[in-house]
Amino acid sequence: MHAPLKSLETPAQAGSVVRNAPVGAMRAFLTLLVVAHHAVLTYHPYAPPPKAFGAPPILWTAFPVVDPQRFAGFGLFTLVNDIFFMSAMFLVSGLFVAESLKAKGTGGFLKGRALRLGVPFVIGTVLLAPLAYFPAWLQSGGTPSLGAYVQAWTHLPFWPSGPAWFLWVLLAFGAVAAALDALFPRLIPALGRWTQGAARRPGRAFLLLIAASALAYVPLNMVLPFGHWTTEGPFTVQTGRIGHYLVYFLAGLAFGAAGVGQGLTDPQGALARRWWAWQILPVPAVIAAIAVFIVAFSPNPPPKPVLDVVGGLAFVVACASLTFAVTAVFLRFARKTRPVGRSLQANAYGMYLTHYVFTAWLGWLLLPQAWGGLAKGLVVTAAAIALSWLLTLALRRLPLLGRIL
């Protein structure tokens, strides 16, 4: 279950189109990664076989449909994706928060976030998630009866929200930012002045991000089971990463306080100029993270404290290096936005909200086809992108939904 986004707040005073174009392109790219991630999980080489709908552990929340036709490459793709893309989404989502707080004030900011995040969370949880998970009910042996499905759904120990979990967490993070701004009104401007220097020295920002995320992630990683999620009703979050995600959101807030298109996100800055060098660092970092993951599931793994510390540090370094590498590429090469790109950026939020229904149902409909896991994964990805894009275009013509999306 993953999610992203275009920036969830429109900046009050838009900067130069050229300077903001890389950020818009990056958030659209992250949206496509989310759609692809969910599309290919159906063909993941280690996807668990279907079980009874309510039998724990309820793994169909991550794998709504499981196809016996698999593709090993999707295992590597989703593993690397999972290292960084949620963190990058939180960072990008924080970039415009400083400008929005300054323009709207605390009350206006929170009201806007409630409309833009709270309402879609309710729609996603109450309507879209049950619709997306109906194929999981069918594959588990459930009858094609809406009444039976509703009864089984309401007897689950929690309310699966699908990708909508990202929205309530982001809403909570926005409340944290608003509280910081209200209690310490000079803090965010001071952060902006400090992060201006990231245009010249992105390496310092990179190292500080690693240090902060390590402090937030490693201790929790040591005391929690691997991959633990906390669920309370429809409110779900990956427990061990909550502090890490908050660090990335606040980092986005700090970088955005310098002005979008300035500081770290300056298309003329050092990160963009030396974009090629930032592509090198993720290679050993990701290899190390994957190696620790493999060792952890080997027949004779090292002691858990060793795995937790080494694995936690490998994760935070790989996450930061991938995030900076992707950011550098978009700062360097995405300085103009063409019509198709503008449409994708404008509809990315709606695509995130609706794509899960399409990835699940397309996976279900293709089960009888003997195309192989690779071909099916590519078809479902392309079709889910196209259908969620078209649906969002239509929904944005409605007055209220157009305002939200």
TORLUMPA-775456 format. One record per residue: residue in three letters; x, y negated, z negated of N, C-alpha, C in turn. Coordinates in steps of 0.02 Angstrom, whole numbers, plus 50000, padded with zeros to 5 digits. Last residue first. Layout:
N
ALAXYZXYZXYZ/...
REM end
This chain:
405
LEU495274909950319495764913450359496194908650400/ILE494414900750258494844904950216495414907850257/ARG493774894650366494124890450318494614894550276/GLY493224905650428493724901750463494114897350417/LEU492284909250334492864913550344493404909950382/LEU491404898250351491724899550286492344903850295/PRO491094898350498491314892450459491684894150395/LEU491824909450615491304908450564491524902950516/ARG492964911150686492454906750715491874905450667/ARG493684920650623493874913650610493404908750643/LEU493184932450674492984930350607493144923050593/ALA493844933150800493114932450796492894929750728/LEU495184934450760494984928950805494234927650802/THR495054946350688495194940050653495024934050696/LEU494844955350792494334954450741494434947950704/LEU496064954350862495434952350894494884951050843/TRP496924959350761497034952750790496384950150821/SER496464972150743496424967450686496524960350709/LEU496724977250873496044976850848495974972050789/ALA498144976150887497694972950935496994972050905/ILE498614983550776498804976550785498304972950830/ALA498044995950805497854992450744498034985150747/ALA498704999350925497974998350925497744994550863/ALA500045000350883499854995550934499104994050932/THR499925010750784500195004150768499964998950818/VAL499395021350858499005018550803499265011650784/VAL500465023450949499795021650973499385018350918/LEU501515026950863501575021050905500895018650930/GLY500995038650805501175032950763501225026550803/LYS500855046950919500265044850881500415038650839/ALA502205048550955501725045451001501115042950963/LEU502705055050837502985048750862502485045150906/GLY501935066950820501915061650771502165055050797/GLY500985073350960501595072850920501575066650876/TRP499805075351024500285070951056500955070851020/ALA498555082551017499205085751008499755081651042/GLN497145076850925497585076250983498275079150968/PRO496385077050808496345082850854496845082650911/LEU496755064350745496955070850716496905076650767/LEU496295052250787496815055450828497035062250800/LEU495415048050689495145049650755495655053350799/TRP496305045250582495805050650577495555052850646/GLY497025034450632497365040650614496895046450610/LEU495955025450643496305027750703496695034150690/TRP495645023750507495155026850552495475029250617/ALA496845017750456496565023950428496095027450477/THR497045006450536497575011550533497295018150506/PHE495824999350513495985002050579496525007450576/VAL495894995950379495314999650403495485003050470/TYR497034988450377497044994950343496454999150364/HIS496834975850435497164981050474497104987950443/THR496254965250364495814969950398496174976050428/LEU497244957150305496654959050266496274964850298/TYR498174955250408498374958650347497754961250309/MET497384947850495497624954350516497844958450456/GLY497224936150421496644940350435496844947350457/TYR498564931850428498244933150364497634937650373/ALA498794929950566499164935050529498824936750463/ASN498304920350649497854925950632498184931150588/ALA499314911350671498674908850646498224914350621/GLN500314919650723500414916350658499754914050629/LEU499724923250845499894928350796499974925350727/SER499634910750907499024914550892499164919850839/ARG500984907750921500544903350880499904906950861/GLY501394918051007501664917550939501234913250894/VAL500704914351121500554920751090500804920751017/PRO501284901251147500564902251132500404908851098/ARG502854899851053502464900151114501744901851098/THR503904889950961503334894550956502924894251019/LYS505634889050925505064886850965504514892150960/ARG506554895250849506484887950840505924885050882/ALA507114908250814506394906850820506254899450808/PHE508494910150793508214911450859507474909550867/ARG508914906250663509344905150721508964905450787/LEU507904909750578508134902850577508544901350640/PHE507834923450605507284919150626507474911750624/VAL509084927850554508904928950624508354924250646/ALA508984924150418509494921150460509324921950534/THR507944932650373507854925350372508354921950419/VAL508584945050386507984943550426507874935950430/ALA509614943250290509774944850359509184943150405/PHE508924940950171509324935550199509494936950272/THR508304953650158507904947550161508294941850191/LEU509424962250152508944962850207508524956450215/SER509994957550032510374957150094509914957850155/ALA508984960049936509204953249949509564952650016/CYS508914974249946508324970049956508534962949975/ALA510204978449913509934979949979509334975449995/VAL510234973849780510724971349828510464972449900/VAL509184980949721509154973649722509654970649772/PHE509604994649742508974992049769508984984349774/ALA510794995549671510804996649744510174993749776/LEU510284993549542510734988549571510774989349647/GLY509495005249530509204998549523509634993249555/GLY510445015449544509915014749593509585007949590/VAL511225012949430511535012649497510995011649550/VAL510215014149330510635008149336510915007549406/ASP509605026649356509205020649348509615014249359/LEU510675035649359510275034549419509885028049415/VAL511065034649224511535032949277511155031349342/PRO509905039149156510155032249146510635029949200/LYS509795052849208509325047649227509585040549213/PRO511295060849270510835058949216510405052949235/PRO511215066549445511555063849386511055062349330/PRO510375081549506510485074349504510885072249442/ASN510365094649586510735093149525510885085649521/PRO509535094449701509445099649649509795098149583/SER509015077249732509415083149746509315088349691/PHE508445065249712507995070849725508365077249745/ALA509525056849694509035057249641508565063249650/VAL510165057449817510475060749760509965061749704/ILE509285049349891509375056449909509665060349850/PHE509445037049825508785040149830508845047549845/VAL510785034549849510565035549780509885039049779/ALA510725033049989511125038449960510915039849888/ILE509955021550001509685027850025510065033749995/ALA510845012249946510185013149916509885019849937/ALA511945013350035512025015049964511355016349931/ILE511335008950153511605015850150511685017950077/VAL511064995850116510505000450128510745007650126/ALA512394990950104511914990450048511344995350056/PRO513004992750229513224996750171512734996650113/VAL512024983950299512194990750320512454994850261/PRO511864970750254511354975750238511554982950253/LEU513054963950306512984965750235512444970950221/ILE512844960650440513314965950422513184968550351/GLN512044950050457511784956450481512234962250460/TRP512744939050419512244941550372511934948050394/ALA513474936350533513824939050475513334942050424/TRP512514930850618512814937350635513154940550575/TRP512234918250564511724923450562512024930350573/ARG512854906250539513234912450531512754918450526/ARG511844896950562512444896750603512844903250599/ALA510894900050462510724900950533511354901150576/LEU511634897050348511314903650354511154905050427/ALA512004883650364512514888750369512214895750378/GLY510714875050462511124876450404511604882250415/GLN509774872050553510454869950570510944871650514/PRO508594876050497508824879550558509524877650580/ASP508464877950326508674873150377508914876950439/THR508144885350216507754886550277507914881450332/LEU508944880550111509074887250138508734888350205/GLY508714863850157509014868550111509144875250144/GLN507234863250263507834860250233508134865450185/GLY506124869550300506544867050355507164863450329/VAL505214863050168505254868450217505614865850279/GLY506014856650028505694855050091505774860750140/ALA506434860549909506904856449946506594853850011/ALA505434869049873505434862549841505934857849874/GLY505734880949936505244876549967505224869749937/PHE506624886349843506874884649910506384879849945/ALA505714888049735506314883849728506584881649796/LEU504774896949791504564890449765505154885749761/GLY505614907849818505284904349873505044897449852/ALA505904910849685506444908849729506164905249790/LEU504644914749643504924908649615505524906249655/PHE504564926649718504074921349728504344914649702/TYR505644933749665505654931849736505144926349750/VAL505214935249532505844931849547505854929549619/LEU504074942949552504004936149526504634932149539/TYR504654954949594504244951149641504144943949617/HIS505284958549473505684957449533505294953349584/GLY504174960749392504634955349376505074953549435/ILE503604971649462503224965549452503684959649436/ARG504164984049481504384978649525504044972049511/GLY503614993349396504324991949390504564986149431/THR502244993649440502444991049375503174989049372/GLN501364988349566501934992649557502324990149496/VAL499634986449525500284983449538500824988749527/THR497904982849533498434987649540499084984049554/PHE496314981049489496954977449483497524982449479/PRO495094987049484495374985849551496054982449549/GLY495504995549336494964993749382495254992749451/GLU497114995449330496574993649283495994991149325/THR498635003249350497975002049378497475000749322/THR500325002849391499835001549339499164999949372/TRP501435015049455500955009649468500495008949408/HIS503115020649475502515019949432502095013949453/GLY504285025149536503705023449577503065022449539/PHE504855034449398504985032249466504325030949503/PRO504335028049237504405033549286504515030649356/LEU505315015749148504695017949181504835023849226/VAL506525011649099506035014149050505395016749082/MET507305007249204507585012149158507065015249111/ASN506594997449268506735003549305506985009149259/LEU506684987249176506044990649185506144997249220/PRO508074983849195507814986249130507144989849136/VAL508074980349339508434986149312508174988349244/TYR507284968249362507104974949387507424980649350/ALA507764956549308507044957749305506864965049321/LEU509114957149333508884956349264508144958049257/ALA509054957749473509334963349435509104963049362/SER508554945249505508134951049518508394957249481/ALA509644937249465508994936449433508554942549444/ALA510684942049549510744942249476510074941849442/ILE510154939549678510324946349657510354946849581/LEU510064925649672509454929649682509584936849660/LEU511404922349661510954920749605510304924749611/LEU511864926449786512114929749726511664928349666/PHE511124917649870511084924849878511304928449814/ALA511594905149833510884906749822510774914349825/ARG512904906649878512774905549807512054907249790/GLY512744908050016513004913549977512884912849902/PRO512364895950069511844900950057512094906750015/ARG512874881550069513154887350034512604892450018/ARG512164872350145512884872850154513174879250125/ALA510874874650105510994873650176511734874450192/ALA510904874449968510914881050000510994880450076/GLY510744861649920511424863949934511454870649968/GLN509414860849890509644857549950510334860049970/THR509234866349765509244870949822509394867549888/TRP509234854849684509774859749679509814864149740/ARG508084848249721508724844849730509304849749727/GLY507154858049685507224855949755507884852449768/LEU507284858249548507464864249586507574862449660/ALA506774845549521507474847049506507714853149543/PRO505424847249559505854842549596506594843749583/ILE505114857149457505104858949528505504853849570/LEU505304849849332505654855949348505684857249423/ARG504554839349289505184837749324505544843949349/PRO503474844549220503364841249285503994839549323/PHE503124856949136503784854049149503764850449217/LEU501774860049131502154859549069502824856049078/ALA501384860049266501014855949217501424854849154/ASP502284868849324502264861949348501914857449298/LEU501974880549256502644877749251502654870449271/ALA500654882349300500784881249229501474878149220/ALA500854884549437500474878749416500594877149342/ALA501574896649431501884890649459501524884349438/VAL500584904849375501214903749339501554897449365/ALA499644904549478499464901649413500084900349371/GLY500374911349574500204904349586500004900849521/PHE500374923949516501004920349522500884912949535/ALA499014926949531499294926349464499954922549466/LEU498964927649671498544922749635498814921549565/LEU499794938549692499994931949716499594926349684/VAL498984948249635499644946949607499894940149629/TRP497894947949719497794945949650498464944549616/LEU498514951749842498194945249835498104943249762/PHE498994964749833499474959249841499164952449827/TRP497864972549833498214971549769498694965749774/ALA497414974649962497164968649927497504967549860/PRO497784986850014498264981250018498034975049982/GLY496764995749895497154995449957497634989649956/SER496054997349781495964991049815496364990649880/PRO495175009549690495715008149738495575001849779/TRP494775008749531494465006549593495025005049643/PHE494955023749431495085016749446494765015149512/PRO494505036749421494735033449360494915026149370/LEU492945038949512493675038849510493905035249447/HIS491605037749524491845042149470492605042649469/THR491375030249635491235027149571491445031449512/TRP491675039849735492085033749726491985030749657/ALA490635049049725491315051249711491775045249697/GLN489565040549762489565043849697490275046149678/VAL489945037049891489885031849840489905034949770/TYR489885049749952490515046049949490485040749894/ALA488545052849944489025057149910489695053649901/GLY488025042350024487835043049954488325047249915/LEU488585044850149488755038750115488595039250040/SER489255059550206488665056650174488885050550135/PRO490035070050267489945063350296489305060050271/THR490805077750122490305077750175490235070650204/GLY492565080950094491925077750078491445077850137/GLY493805085650118493265090550119492585087550102/SER494765076450134494805080350072494245085550068/GLN494385069850248494925074750254494995079050191/LEU493365061650195493205066750243493755072050247/TRP494125053350110493585057350082493405063050130/ALA494925047250205495235051350153494725055950120/PRO493965039850278494295045650309494655050150259/PHE493675029950177493175035050194493485040950231/TYR494565019750156494715026150124494195031550139/ALA494045008650220494675011450244494805018450216/LEU492895006250144492825007850215493465011250241/PRO493455002850019493045008950027492945011050099/ALA494174990850066494524996750040494085003050043/LEU493154981850110493644984550157493994990850131/LEU492284979149992492044981250058492574984950099/VAL492954976549872492264979049871492054982049937/THR494254972049909494154977349860493464980549865/GLY494074962050004494504967850019494374973649972/ILE493244953249934493004956449996493414962650012/VAL494114949849828493464952949814493204956549876/PHE495174944249902495284949949858494634953649843/PRO494554933249967494764939150006494914945249963/VAL494364925549845493794927849885493994933749930/GLY495704923249800495214926649760494634929449800/LEU496384916249905496614922749882496074926749845/ARG495684904849937496074908149989496324915049970/LEU495044900949819494664901949880495044906249929/ALA496114900349730495544904649714495134906049776/ARG496914890649791497144897549787496574902449772/GLY496114879349774496274881749841496504888949840/LYS496144878449635495504879349670495614882049740/LEU497484876149612497184882349588496514883749622/PHE497624863449674498024869149696497694875749675/GLY496764855549600496624856649671497004862649698/GLY497424856149473496744858349482496584859949555/THR498734850949500498634857649473497934860349487/GLY498894842549661498854842849588498684849849565/LYS499054841749797498384843049771498334842349696/ALA500414838549825499874835249862499194835849827/LYS501164846549738501274839349740500684835749772/LEU500694859349772500604856749704500674849149702/SER501154859949905500434860249890500284857549820/GLU502534859649891502204854249928501464854049911/ALA502704871649818502924865249790502574859449825/VAL502234881749907501894880349843502074873549815/PHE502844886050020502444880050025502104878049960/LEU503554897849978503904892250008503504885650008/GLY502964909349929503114904049882503384897649913/SER502874917850037502254915150009502374909549960/VAL504204921650052503904917350103503264914050076/LEU504294929749936504724923949944504414919049994/PHE503354939749961503264935349903503694929049910/MET503954945250075503294942250079503154937650020/ALA505124950450023505164945050072504494941550079/SER504574960649945504944955249913504984949249960/MET504054968850046503604965849997503944959949962/PHE505234972650115504734968350147504224965450099/PHE506294980550056506324973250058505684969550077/ILE506094994250043506624991050004506524983550001/ASP505164998150136504944997450066505474994050023/ASN505944999250252505424994150246505254992850173/VAL506665010650221507015004250228506524998450221/LEU505575019850219506025019150162506395012450164/THR505005018950345504605016750287505045015950225/PHE506095023850424505805017250435505435014750373/LEU506285036850375506815031850367506535024850375/GLY505045042450413505265042650344505795037450330/PHE505025041250549504575036850511504745037050436/GLY505875051250593506105044350594505665039550556/ALA505115062950591505605061750538505835054450535/PHE503435064450611504035061950645504525059750592/ARG502125077150624502535072250589503095069750634/GLN500545083650617501075081850664501475076050634/PRO499605084050519500125089250518500685087950568/ASP499215068450444499205072350505499755077750501/VAL498225061350326498855064950335498785069550395/VAL497575046050272497505051550318498195054750326/PRO497995038050165497285039250176497145045150222/PHE499155037250064499125041150126498395042850140/ALA498905029849951499485027949992499475031350060/THR497775036049906497775028649907498365025949946/TRP498015049349902497725046749964497665039149963/LEU498465053349780498965050749827498665048149892/ILE498115054649631497695052649687498145049249739/PRO498765069349555498815062149567498445060249632/PRO496995072449522497615068549512498225072649535/ALA495595073449627496115077249592496745073149584/GLY494565068049699494695065249633495245068649595/PHE494625075249821494595068049820494785065149752/ALA495825088249841495155086149821495165078649805/LYS497115083949961496855087449902496135085349891/PRO498235085150101497615082850071497395087150012/PRO500025085050068499425087950099498795085450065/PRO501015069950076500745075650039500125078550073/ALA502325066650190501655065050169501335071050134/TYR503605067850238503465070550172502785068350145/PRO503615061850365503825068950358503675071950290/HIS502155052950412502755053050371502965060350360/TYR501025049850478501475054650511502145055150474/THR500395040350403500005046250422500465051850448/LEU501275029950405501265034150346500865040550358/VAL501095021950516501525027950524501545032250461/ALA500245011550474500055015850530500455022350531/HIS500905005050372500305008850356500095013550412/HIS501954999550450502085003750391501485008150375/ALA501304991550544501674997350566501795002250509/VAL500794981650456500334985750497500684992150520/VAL502004976650404501504979650360501034984150399/LEU502614971450518502934976950482502444980450436/LEU501724961150548501774966850594502114972750560/THR502044952750439501364955450447501364961650493/LEU503344949350469503214953450410502514956450412/PHE503094941350582503474947550589503354952150529/ALA502444930650521502084934750569502434941450579/ARG503494925550445502914928350409502474932450457/MET504364921650548504564926850501503954929850465/ALA503664911450611503824917550648504004923250601/GLY503614902050508502994904850535503124911250573/VAL504974899450495504604902150438503954905350463/PRO505314893950622505614900250599505234903450541/ALA504494881950625504364887550669504694894050645/ASN504864870950552504424875850520504324882150561/ARG505644863850640505944865950577505514871150541/VAL504774861350746505384865050758505664867850693/VAL503804853650685503614860150712504234864450721/SER504184845250534504314846150605504124853150627/GLY502924848050410503544845350434503594846150509/ALA501344843350348501744847850389502364844450412/GLN500854841150197501114836850249501584841050291/ALA500394852550132499974846550135500204841850189/PRO500504868550204500824862850174500404856650183/THR499344881050160499574876650213499914870650181/GLU499704895850079499494888950071499774884950130/LEU500184907950113499504907750088499274900750070/SER501004910850263501024907450199500314906550176/LYS500474926750318500694920150333500724916650267/LEU501004941450244500574935950251500914930550288/PRO500714957150198500954950750195500554946150233/ALA500734974050089500404968850117500694962950147/HIS500384990950050500824985250054500454979550090/MET500435005950000500005000050000500454993950000/
REM end
